[in-house]
Amino acid sequence: MVVALRGRGLRQRIVAVCPHDECTEQVVRRALSEGIAHFVLVAEAAHTDVPKKIQADFPDAVEFMEAPTPDEAAALAVKVIKEGKGDVLMKGLINTDNLLRAVLKKEIGLLPPGGVLTHVSVAETPLYHKLLCFSDAAVIPRPELHHFRAMVKGNVALCHNLGIEEPRVALIHCTEKVNEKFPHTLDYVQLKKDVEDGMFGKAVIDGPMDAKTACDLHSGQVKGIASPVVGNADILIFPNIESGNVFYKTLSFFGKADMAGMLMGAEAPVVVPSRSDSETSKYNSLILACLSTKK
């Protein structure tokens, strides 16, 4: 992904909120050392030592700002994005809820009217032959049709940015049957019509199907399912946050996958790594967000 980012010939401007913890510092320094980004470091006034040191070490690529509290730092960072001075918003040592309050604040936040904020994850695992994107593991508890549309739209757009011309989308369920007892399967029927109508650009979609069928051609053959998605999915759309989150944690731990994740739907990508994410995962998430910008 770093090679793809460098190929654009542009350095993205990352606005990092409360970047004074060790892991965030390492990610920022790595990105600066590799020459892939400029940073605006928005610090809480009581914790300015680390960001000031980073600025001193990289004076041509780092701007420093401070605010009295974490909430005010988040608001200031959002303002920087709104003014067009930043491309990506990145969480440091601030609670996700506090950061999202600033992102979602009406009129002065980053979510457009009627917009939907959704989480997209990308996994690179030795158990699968290509990158795998999926949603939603972190934000939307019980998706309805407009949420599913936002999830598909965001994932397809991300795949296009990653150079996947016609991403294959699998709509995940425990069986291959549409059943009114599971309302999300009825939404899946509509999503397939939406793709046929060109709502999301160039993509192929199918489902419902289980995650193994989506990623394992043999499973589809045994079940007699003929679909270009079976065994070759680029995107998995999960029916609820529980299934998406369990898949994320299982893939990262048992599948030894390299993970990346971010929020889409706002005016700029938002990197909100989990406290338990590794430095590599947080760095991957930053690179992913840079690749998903409109530049």
Rosetta silent file (secondary structure, phi, psi, omega in degrees, C-alpha in Angstrom):
SEQUENCE: MVVALRGRGLRQRIVAVCPHDECTEQVVRRALSEGIAHFVLVAEAAHTDVPKKIQADFPDAVEFMEAPTPDEAAALAVKVIKEGKGDVLMKGLINTDNLLRAVLKKEIGLLPPGGVLTHVSVAETPLYHKLLCFSDAAVIPRPELHHFRAMVKGNVALCHNLGIEEPRVALIHCTEKVNEKFPHTLDYVQLKKDVEDGMFGKAVIDGPMDAKTACDLHSGQVKGIASPVVGNADILIFPNIESGNVFYKTLSFFGKADMAGMLMGAEAPVVVPSRSDSETSKYNSLILACLSTKK
SCORE:     score description
SCORE:     0.000 S_00000001
   1 L     0.000  -33.121  178.404    0.000    0.000    0.000 S_00000001
   2 H   -62.353  -41.123  178.852    2.925    2.319    0.682 S_00000001
   3 H   -61.081  -42.879  178.854    4.122    1.842   -2.912 S_00000001
   4 H   -63.212  -38.431  179.792    0.644    2.720   -4.200 S_00000001
   5 H   -67.393  -43.636  178.867    0.579    5.845   -2.034 S_00000001
   6 H   -63.948  -30.847  179.872    3.987    7.003   -3.228 S_00000001
   7 H   -63.735  -20.311  178.046    2.835    6.438   -6.794 S_00000001
   8 L   -73.641  -23.911  179.109    0.346    9.257   -6.375 S_00000001
   9 L    75.143   15.254  179.637    3.180   11.735   -5.948 S_00000001
  10 L  -128.871  143.407  172.847    1.367   13.595   -3.180 S_00000001
  11 L   -95.962  122.827  177.941    1.865   13.727    0.563 S_00000001
  12 E   -72.968  154.725  179.226   -1.402   13.543    2.432 S_00000001
  13 E  -103.983  112.893 -176.012   -1.990   15.928    5.340 S_00000001
  14 E  -100.377  127.178  176.298   -2.780   13.984    8.518 S_00000001
  15 E  -103.554  109.081 -175.818   -4.421   15.743   11.453 S_00000001
  16 E  -103.419  129.530 -176.105   -3.595   13.738   14.591 S_00000001
  17 E  -100.062  124.946  179.841   -5.527   14.352   17.813 S_00000001
  18 L    54.464   57.150 -174.866   -3.677   13.958   21.148 S_00000001
  19 L   -87.776   54.960 -175.605   -0.634   12.260   19.568 S_00000001
  20 L  -114.301    4.313  174.304    1.352   11.855   22.769 S_00000001
  21 L   -86.778  158.884 -174.142    1.213    8.092   23.387 S_00000001
  22 H   -60.869  -42.900 -176.475    4.134    5.885   22.401 S_00000001
  23 H   -65.769  -45.116  178.275    2.319    3.915   19.704 S_00000001
  24 H   -62.689  -40.962  177.542    0.958    7.004   17.918 S_00000001
  25 H   -57.776  -43.989 -179.390    4.383    8.617   18.106 S_00000001
  26 H   -63.445  -41.248  179.727    5.953    5.593   16.432 S_00000001
  27 H   -64.631  -44.841 -179.683    3.346    5.598   13.649 S_00000001
  28 H   -62.727  -46.487 -179.213    3.786    9.337   13.024 S_00000001
  29 H   -63.602  -38.369  179.337    7.561    9.084   12.983 S_00000001
  30 H   -64.115  -45.388  179.872    7.478    6.123   10.614 S_00000001
  31 H   -62.945  -39.181  178.671    5.201    7.958    8.165 S_00000001
  32 H   -68.640  -41.851 -179.860    7.425   11.043    8.322 S_00000001
  33 H   -64.093  -33.598  179.819   10.613    9.032    7.883 S_00000001
  34 L   -85.799   -2.776  173.973    9.156    7.314    4.827 S_00000001
  35 L    68.025   32.532 -175.897    8.124   10.667    3.376 S_00000001
  36 L  -105.673   -3.394 -175.752    4.479    9.793    2.761 S_00000001
  37 E  -158.610  155.671  163.831    2.691   12.476    4.784 S_00000001
  38 E  -103.191  156.087 -178.380    2.692   15.873    6.439 S_00000001
  39 E  -129.672  142.542  163.545    1.189   16.150    9.919 S_00000001
  40 E  -110.834  113.774 -178.042   -0.774   18.630   11.974 S_00000001
  41 E   -98.993  111.274 -177.448   -0.341   17.484   15.583 S_00000001
  42 E  -103.818  105.140 -171.402   -3.160   18.796   17.767 S_00000001
  43 E  -104.129  153.052  166.983   -2.162   18.205   21.376 S_00000001
  44 E   -72.944  138.713 -172.368   -3.827   18.593   24.734 S_00000001
  45 L   -56.564  -30.131 -177.917   -2.042   21.428   26.558 S_00000001
  46 L   -79.833   -7.341 -175.714   -0.944   19.143   29.421 S_00000001
  47 L  -137.023   69.266 -175.579    0.773   16.713   27.036 S_00000001
  48 L  -108.119   -6.337 -173.910    2.820   18.641   24.485 S_00000001
  49 H   -60.300  -49.022 -176.564    6.300   17.196   24.980 S_00000001
  50 H   -64.843  -51.795  179.892    6.023   14.360   22.428 S_00000001
  51 H   -62.478  -34.024  177.990    4.417   16.339   19.576 S_00000001
  52 H   -66.876  -36.929  178.168    6.845   19.238   20.095 S_00000001
  53 H   -66.803  -40.367  177.589    9.769   16.825   19.897 S_00000001
  54 H   -61.607  -43.963  179.637    8.374   15.341   16.672 S_00000001
  55 H   -62.069  -39.398  179.787    8.029   18.828   15.214 S_00000001
  56 H   -64.998  -33.906 -179.120   11.610   19.648   16.184 S_00000001
  57 H   -79.578  -25.879 -178.867   12.849   16.516   14.430 S_00000001
  58 L  -132.468   63.499 -171.619   10.759   17.118   11.275 S_00000001
  59 L   -62.917  -26.498 -177.030   10.297   20.923   11.109 S_00000001
  60 L   -85.883   -8.345 -173.959    9.413   21.007    7.399 S_00000001
  61 L  -125.674    3.563 -175.788    6.664   18.378    7.623 S_00000001
  62 E  -133.202  131.768  171.492    4.975   18.981   10.980 S_00000001
  63 E  -111.768  139.990 -177.881    2.735   21.742   12.294 S_00000001
  64 E  -113.372  135.771  174.821    1.956   21.894   16.014 S_00000001
  65 E  -138.219  156.745  176.963   -1.266   23.117   17.627 S_00000001
  66 E  -141.176  158.835  179.814   -2.634   22.783   21.147 S_00000001
  67 E  -143.421  156.379 -173.808   -5.929   23.045   23.006 S_00000001
  68 L   -63.757  -34.952 -175.119   -6.808   23.046   26.716 S_00000001
  69 L  -133.468  163.856  175.761   -8.667   19.695   26.776 S_00000001
  70 H   -58.459  -40.301  179.025   -8.975   16.558   24.640 S_00000001
  71 H   -62.042  -40.705  178.849  -12.489   17.573   23.563 S_00000001
  72 H   -71.044  -32.267  174.890  -11.240   20.964   22.447 S_00000001
  73 H   -64.458  -41.443  178.062   -8.324   19.310   20.659 S_00000001
  74 H   -63.291  -43.974  179.803  -10.794   17.120   18.770 S_00000001
  75 H   -62.869  -40.463  179.189  -12.917   20.140   17.852 S_00000001
  76 H   -65.863  -41.150  178.640   -9.839   22.025   16.648 S_00000001
  77 H   -62.542  -42.297  177.560   -8.699   19.057   14.543 S_00000001
  78 H   -62.525  -39.972  178.509  -12.132   18.807   12.914 S_00000001
  79 H   -61.512  -39.927  178.226  -11.993   22.544   12.199 S_00000001
  80 H   -61.506  -42.690  177.292   -8.635   22.082   10.448 S_00000001
  81 H   -63.801  -46.516 -178.506  -10.186   19.396    8.229 S_00000001
  82 H   -59.107  -33.629 -178.164  -13.270   21.548    7.547 S_00000001
  83 L   -82.122    3.438  177.311  -11.044   24.421    6.438 S_00000001
  84 L    78.879   17.844 -178.130   -9.391   22.165    3.862 S_00000001
  85 L  -100.247    5.895  178.531   -6.048   22.061    5.664 S_00000001
  86 L  -149.709  151.047 -177.038   -6.118   18.322    6.315 S_00000001
  87 L  -108.194  -27.436 -175.755   -6.995   15.167    4.376 S_00000001
  88 E  -138.446  137.830  175.292   -7.208   12.492    7.099 S_00000001
  89 E  -102.560  131.895 -174.453   -8.226   12.635   10.766 S_00000001
  90 E  -128.301  132.934  178.042   -6.267   10.342   13.086 S_00000001
  91 E   -84.255  132.583  168.995   -6.944    9.350   16.691 S_00000001
  92 L  -105.376 -129.309 -178.619   -4.141    9.404   19.235 S_00000001
  93 L   -89.235   70.891  175.953   -4.621    9.033   22.994 S_00000001
  94 L  -141.098  143.719  178.770   -8.216   10.237   23.101 S_00000001
  95 L   -61.907  139.935 -179.986  -11.359    8.204   23.673 S_00000001
  96 H   -58.029  -40.372 -179.841  -13.082    7.285   20.432 S_00000001
  97 H   -59.895  -39.927  179.879  -16.413    8.602   21.773 S_00000001
  98 H   -66.181  -41.286  178.802  -14.863   12.009   22.425 S_00000001
  99 H   -66.476  -42.880 -177.453  -13.394   12.188   18.943 S_00000001
 100 H   -68.453  -28.684  175.520  -16.609   11.052   17.284 S_00000001
 101 H   -59.590  -40.141  177.918  -18.646   13.673   19.126 S_00000001
 102 H   -70.093  -39.413  179.991  -16.604   16.305   17.315 S_00000001
 103 H   -64.222  -39.160 -172.581  -16.855   14.455   13.992 S_00000001
 104 H   -94.308   -1.583 -177.448  -20.641   14.058   14.273 S_00000001
 105 L   -62.366  128.681 -175.829  -21.516   17.476   15.669 S_00000001
 106 L   -60.432  140.429  175.182  -24.234   19.050   13.541 S_00000001
 107 L    74.166  -38.893 -177.428  -23.250   21.873   11.213 S_00000001
 108 L  -112.459    0.693  177.729  -19.608   22.056   12.326 S_00000001
 109 L   -87.432 -165.855 -173.802  -18.721   18.343   12.216 S_00000001
 110 L  -106.703   -4.425 -179.121  -17.556   16.216    9.299 S_00000001
 111 L   -90.582  120.040  178.886  -20.643   14.107    8.550 S_00000001
 112 L   -62.464  154.110  176.778  -22.688   15.517    5.655 S_00000001
 113 L   -54.892  129.710 -178.837  -26.473   15.866    6.183 S_00000001
 114 L    78.250    1.713 -178.445  -28.056   12.456    5.701 S_00000001
 115 L   -76.387  163.239  179.208  -24.666   10.796    5.659 S_00000001
 116 L  -126.439  126.497  175.828  -23.822    7.450    7.253 S_00000001
 117 L   -90.316  127.097 -179.344  -20.614    6.749    9.124 S_00000001
 118 E  -138.497  153.611 -179.376  -19.422    3.182    8.662 S_00000001
 119 E   -99.592  135.398  175.110  -16.313    1.197    9.496 S_00000001
 120 E  -122.840  134.449  177.301  -14.361   -0.673    6.838 S_00000001
 121 E  -113.721  150.090  174.494  -11.640   -3.200    7.584 S_00000001
 122 E  -130.387  131.110 -178.073   -9.024   -4.605    5.234 S_00000001
 123 E  -122.877  138.204  169.836   -7.184   -7.848    5.952 S_00000001
 124 E  -118.174  113.119 -173.874   -4.141   -9.436    4.369 S_00000001
 125 L  -130.155  145.403  176.903   -3.916  -13.029    5.526 S_00000001
 126 L   -65.838   -9.554 -178.040   -1.866  -16.051    4.456 S_00000001
 127 L   -89.902   -3.179 -178.275   -5.159  -17.957    4.336 S_00000001
 128 L  -137.888  152.511 -168.938   -6.574  -15.976    1.406 S_00000001
 129 L   -86.382    0.352  179.236   -5.177  -15.110   -2.006 S_00000001
 130 L  -160.275  174.949  176.512   -5.851  -11.373   -1.960 S_00000001
 131 L   -61.355  146.290  179.627   -6.859   -8.429    0.206 S_00000001
 132 E  -128.832  120.862  177.345  -10.257   -8.780    1.848 S_00000001
 133 E   -99.676  147.717  176.422  -12.425   -5.798    2.786 S_00000001
 134 E  -157.701  156.678  179.386  -15.408   -6.054    5.125 S_00000001
 135 E  -147.485  153.616   -4.002  -17.975   -4.039    7.074 S_00000001
 136 L  -119.254  125.178 -174.783  -19.144   -3.270    9.680 S_00000001
 137 L  -100.161    0.813 -170.021  -17.099   -4.405   12.653 S_00000001
 138 L  -146.067  -17.729 -168.412  -17.263   -1.295   14.824 S_00000001
 139 L  -119.989  -52.330 -169.627  -19.996    1.284   14.201 S_00000001
 140 L   -97.902  110.858 -175.574  -23.436    0.152   12.980 S_00000001
 141 L   -66.290  -53.803 -175.664  -25.166   -2.316   15.357 S_00000001
 142 L  -130.325   86.481 -174.671  -28.193   -3.340   13.273 S_00000001
 143 L   -60.902  138.870  168.075  -27.881   -2.130    9.693 S_00000001
 144 L  -105.771 -178.883 -171.663  -30.984   -1.162    7.757 S_00000001
 145 H   -56.068  -44.156 -177.906  -31.121   -0.748    3.999 S_00000001
 146 H   -67.094  -29.357  174.350  -29.618    2.756    3.937 S_00000001
 147 H   -68.811  -45.714  178.787  -26.783    1.541    6.182 S_00000001
 148 H   -58.829  -39.683  179.023  -26.115   -1.438    3.921 S_00000001
 149 H   -62.002  -42.250  178.081  -26.027    0.896    0.939 S_00000001
 150 H   -64.489  -38.756  178.943  -23.436    3.073    2.675 S_00000001
 151 H   -63.665  -47.162  179.440  -21.383   -0.004    3.561 S_00000001
 152 H   -64.267  -45.523 -178.841  -21.393   -1.297   -0.010 S_00000001
 153 H   -58.716  -46.906 -178.088  -20.694    2.148   -1.438 S_00000001
 154 H   -64.922  -44.073 -179.657  -17.747    2.755    0.876 S_00000001
 155 H   -67.018  -41.566  179.112  -16.171   -0.645    0.349 S_00000001
 156 H   -64.422  -44.016  178.699  -16.575   -0.556   -3.428 S_00000001
 157 H   -61.350  -40.475  178.501  -15.092    2.947   -3.616 S_00000001
 158 H   -63.428  -44.107  178.290  -12.164    1.824   -1.479 S_00000001
 159 H   -60.934  -40.914  176.772  -11.538   -1.181   -3.729 S_00000001
 160 H   -59.707  -42.187  178.667  -11.585    1.085   -6.781 S_00000001
 161 H   -65.479  -27.356  179.287   -8.978    3.307   -5.073 S_00000001
 162 L   -86.306    3.528  176.358   -6.875    0.218   -4.407 S_00000001
 163 L    91.199   10.526  177.515   -6.911   -0.630   -8.105 S_00000001
 164 L   -89.907  105.730 -169.564   -9.597   -3.332   -8.027 S_00000001
 165 L   -66.268  -42.311 -177.451  -11.575   -2.502  -11.148 S_00000001
 166 L  -133.858   80.006 -177.114  -14.648   -4.656  -10.493 S_00000001
 167 L   -63.080  147.551 -178.281  -14.808   -5.709   -6.826 S_00000001
 168 E  -106.020  120.914 -171.312  -16.843   -8.785   -5.921 S_00000001
 169 E  -107.899  125.525  176.328  -19.220   -8.267   -3.015 S_00000001
 170 E  -107.958  127.830  178.760  -20.568  -11.113   -0.855 S_00000001
 171 E   -94.079  111.325 -165.307  -23.653  -10.474    1.294 S_00000001
 172 E   -88.620  134.910  175.977  -23.077  -12.601    4.383 S_00000001
 173 L  -152.862  172.028 -178.472  -25.675  -14.766    6.136 S_00000001
 174 L   -78.767  -15.867  175.983  -25.686  -18.195    7.777 S_00000001
 175 L  -139.226 -178.175  179.282  -27.375  -19.801    4.740 S_00000001
 176 L   -98.684   11.805 -174.030  -27.999  -19.042    1.066 S_00000001
 177 L  -104.281  139.962  171.412  -31.730  -18.539    1.508 S_00000001
 178 L   -81.881  130.129 -175.850  -33.733  -15.322    1.640 S_00000001
 179 L  -145.228  127.536 -177.683  -36.078  -15.488    4.621 S_00000001
 180 L   -64.080  -16.578  175.190  -38.363  -12.799    6.003 S_00000001
 181 L   -68.601  -18.012  176.660  -37.425  -13.965    9.506 S_00000001
 182 L  -119.495   88.984 -173.196  -34.048  -12.378    8.743 S_00000001
 183 H   -54.842  -29.399 -178.968  -34.912   -8.895    7.426 S_00000001
 184 H   -63.917  -25.845  178.244  -31.354   -8.234    6.286 S_00000001
 185 H   -69.959  -28.896  174.795  -31.756  -10.950    3.623 S_00000001
 186 H   -69.764  -37.912  175.257  -34.628   -8.920    2.134 S_00000001
 187 H   -63.796  -34.617  178.627  -32.305   -5.910    2.068 S_00000001
 188 H   -60.805  -38.616  177.836  -29.772   -8.082    0.240 S_00000001
 189 H   -59.575  -43.980  179.561  -32.276   -8.617   -2.563 S_00000001
 190 H   -67.640  -38.373  179.357  -32.596   -4.850   -2.965 S_00000001
 191 H   -60.575  -38.287  178.634  -28.829   -4.351   -2.825 S_00000001
 192 H   -65.460  -36.742  175.087  -28.398   -6.705   -5.762 S_00000001
 193 H   -66.408  -38.890  179.188  -30.910   -4.633   -7.725 S_00000001
 194 H   -59.980  -43.090  179.636  -29.025   -1.485   -6.731 S_00000001
 195 H   -65.220  -41.955  177.461  -25.793   -2.883   -8.155 S_00000001
 196 H   -60.334  -32.244  179.843  -27.569   -3.883  -11.378 S_00000001
 197 L   -82.907   -1.249  176.942  -28.826   -0.299  -11.625 S_00000001
 198 L    81.962   19.209 -175.093  -25.268    1.021  -11.303 S_00000001
 199 L   -62.062  -31.780 -173.210  -25.768    2.700   -7.929 S_00000001
 200 L  -112.486   10.419 -175.709  -22.256    1.879   -6.714 S_00000001
 201 L    83.710 -162.508 -174.410  -20.286    1.908   -9.940 S_00000001
 202 L   -72.500  118.119 -179.885  -18.607   -1.149  -11.387 S_00000001
 203 L  -166.090  160.065  172.830  -19.048   -4.134   -9.055 S_00000001
 204 E  -120.391  137.580 -176.230  -20.430   -7.683   -8.866 S_00000001
 205 E  -136.765  146.419  176.106  -22.622   -8.677   -5.926 S_00000001
 206 E  -158.005  160.604 -179.609  -24.251  -11.878   -4.712 S_00000001
 207 E   145.408  175.850    5.694  -25.808  -13.430   -1.626 S_00000001
 208 E   -71.411  151.837  174.344  -26.911  -14.300    0.854 S_00000001
 209 E  -156.959  159.217  178.187  -24.035  -16.688    1.398 S_00000001
 210 L   -82.961  165.664 -173.698  -21.812  -17.695    4.297 S_00000001
 211 H   -65.040  -34.610  179.742  -18.292  -16.341    4.696 S_00000001
 212 H   -66.808  -43.231  178.212  -16.616  -19.641    3.807 S_00000001
 213 H   -61.649  -38.235 -179.826  -18.531  -19.925    0.545 S_00000001
 214 H   -63.136  -29.308 -172.802  -17.591  -16.346   -0.303 S_00000001
 215 H  -113.506   -3.915 -175.931  -13.895  -17.140    0.112 S_00000001
 216 L  -131.086  110.354 -176.234  -13.619  -20.841   -0.764 S_00000001
 217 H   -60.486  -39.569 -178.689  -14.455  -22.017   -4.278 S_00000001
 218 H   -59.010  -40.535  178.937  -14.740  -25.671   -3.222 S_00000001
 219 H   -60.160  -41.940  177.998  -17.506  -24.845   -0.736 S_00000001
 220 H   -66.130  -38.812  179.011  -19.518  -23.198   -3.467 S_00000001
 221 H   -64.960  -41.992  178.181  -19.003  -26.116   -5.831 S_00000001
 222 H   -61.253  -37.803 -178.796  -20.165  -28.606   -3.195 S_00000001
 223 H   -83.786   -6.210 -179.662  -23.293  -26.512   -2.625 S_00000001
 224 L    73.302   29.988 -179.014  -23.903  -26.119   -6.349 S_00000001
 225 L   -98.657  116.268  177.815  -23.639  -22.332   -6.248 S_00000001
 226 L  -101.972  109.733 -178.720  -22.482  -20.796   -9.521 S_00000001
 227 L  -157.913  142.152  176.600  -21.424  -17.191   -8.960 S_00000001
 228 L   -67.583  -13.352  179.940  -18.392  -15.035   -9.832 S_00000001
 229 L   -82.959  -35.819 -174.263  -18.317  -14.005   -6.164 S_00000001
 230 L   -57.568  126.758  178.333  -17.980  -17.517   -4.703 S_00000001
 231 L    74.267    2.511 -173.709  -14.414  -18.248   -3.648 S_00000001
 232 L  -146.722   29.117 -176.860  -13.217  -14.878   -4.922 S_00000001
 233 L   -68.999  140.068  170.009  -14.863  -12.166   -2.830 S_00000001
 234 L   -95.929  -26.970 -173.174  -13.138   -8.817   -2.406 S_00000001
 235 E  -135.297  134.866  171.182  -15.754   -7.505    0.025 S_00000001
 236 E  -115.180  127.797  175.375  -17.849   -9.106    2.760 S_00000001
 237 E  -106.972  115.884 -176.004  -20.920   -7.263    4.042 S_00000001
 238 L   -92.012  151.739 -174.486  -21.960   -8.571    7.458 S_00000001
 239 L   -76.376  -18.848 -178.883  -25.555   -8.484    8.774 S_00000001
 240 L  -159.915  169.751 -174.941  -24.704   -6.997   12.192 S_00000001
 241 H   -68.953  -30.670 -179.464  -21.869   -5.666   14.317 S_00000001
 242 H   -62.678  -49.401 -178.418  -21.490   -8.873   16.315 S_00000001
 243 H   -65.730  -40.256  178.920  -20.683  -11.019   13.290 S_00000001
 244 H   -65.570  -41.252 -178.601  -18.416   -8.376   11.777 S_00000001
 245 H   -70.274  -41.646  177.247  -16.514   -7.809   15.008 S_00000001
 246 H   -62.139  -41.032  178.178  -16.064  -11.512   15.731 S_00000001
 247 H   -61.182  -44.276  179.500  -14.775  -12.008   12.189 S_00000001
 248 H   -57.659  -52.244 -175.616  -12.294   -9.129   12.654 S_00000001
 249 H   -68.284  -38.220  179.872  -10.918  -10.461   15.944 S_00000001
 250 H   -66.853  -43.348 -179.112  -10.825  -14.081   14.753 S_00000001
 251 H   -64.614  -41.065 -177.119   -9.060  -13.191   11.516 S_00000001
 252 H   -72.330  -35.591 -176.708   -6.454  -11.047   13.265 S_00000001
 253 H   -88.882  -60.074 -176.490   -5.708  -13.550   16.059 S_00000001
 254 L   -77.541  -33.013 -178.738   -6.232  -17.048   14.669 S_00000001
 255 L   -87.988   -3.748  178.730   -5.697  -16.114   11.018 S_00000001
 256 L    52.985   38.586 -177.284   -2.550  -14.062   11.747 S_00000001
 257 L   -83.105  146.110  166.558   -3.837  -11.379    9.384 S_00000001
 258 E   -82.761  125.190 -171.852   -2.350   -7.928    8.955 S_00000001
 259 E  -113.782  153.448  170.548   -5.286   -5.613    9.581 S_00000001
 260 E  -145.679  151.514  179.722   -6.226   -2.058    8.738 S_00000001
 261 E  -158.884  155.728  178.970   -9.411   -0.152    9.427 S_00000001
 262 E  -162.640  170.389  174.703  -11.000    3.287    9.232 S_00000001
 263 E   -99.656  136.012  176.723  -14.278    5.175    9.219 S_00000001
 264 E  -120.618  160.965  178.869  -15.807    6.242    5.910 S_00000001
 265 L   111.027  -20.892  176.224  -18.730    8.503    5.092 S_00000001
 266 L   -83.724  178.448 -179.579  -17.370   11.699    6.664 S_00000001
 267 L   -68.277  -17.752  176.064  -15.763   14.536    4.717 S_00000001
 268 L  -145.167  150.342  175.232  -12.403   12.891    5.403 S_00000001
 269 L   -60.522  146.487 -178.951  -11.371    9.362    6.384 S_00000001
 270 E  -123.147  121.809  179.783  -11.080    8.881   10.143 S_00000001
 271 E   -95.768  113.387 -177.410   -8.488    6.519   11.635 S_00000001
 272 L  -127.714   71.986 -177.155   -9.718    5.208   14.992 S_00000001
 273 L   -63.990  150.155  173.932   -7.506    2.246   15.920 S_00000001
 274 L   -72.135  152.632  178.291   -8.447   -0.007   18.806 S_00000001
 275 L   -59.812  -29.176 -177.356   -6.318    0.191   21.950 S_00000001
 276 L   -87.688   -4.098  179.942   -5.321   -3.440   21.375 S_00000001
 277 L   -67.864  145.841  178.204   -4.210   -2.904   17.757 S_00000001
 278 L   -74.950  166.202  175.623   -0.508   -3.322   17.038 S_00000001
 279 H   -59.411  -40.275  179.373    1.693   -0.518   15.774 S_00000001
 280 H   -61.457  -43.841  179.090    1.735   -2.232   12.369 S_00000001
 281 H   -62.495  -41.729  179.591   -2.060   -2.340   12.264 S_00000001
 282 H   -66.879  -38.260  177.129   -2.298    1.337   13.183 S_00000001
 283 H   -66.705  -43.945  177.172    0.252    2.232   10.529 S_00000001
 284 H   -58.240  -39.424  179.939   -1.587    0.145    7.935 S_00000001
 285 H   -63.843  -39.761  177.923   -4.804    1.956    8.874 S_00000001
 286 H   -64.188  -44.417  178.988   -3.164    5.313    8.288 S_00000001
 287 H   -62.950  -42.388  178.872   -1.882    4.243    4.865 S_00000001
 288 H   -58.980  -44.562  179.911   -5.315    2.866    3.969 S_00000001
 289 H   -63.218  -39.519  178.155   -6.950    6.172    4.895 S_00000001
 290 H   -63.047  -38.429  179.525   -4.450    8.094    2.777 S_00000001
 291 H   -70.334  -21.940 -175.899   -5.227    5.854   -0.194 S_00000001
 292 L   -91.531   -1.888  178.661   -8.960    6.418    0.217 S_00000001
 293 L   -71.084  167.543 -175.610   -8.836   10.197   -0.058 S_00000001
 294 L   -79.717   -9.290  179.857  -10.100   11.921   -3.198 S_00000001
 295 L   -70.284    0.000    0.000   -6.630   13.094   -4.217 S_00000001
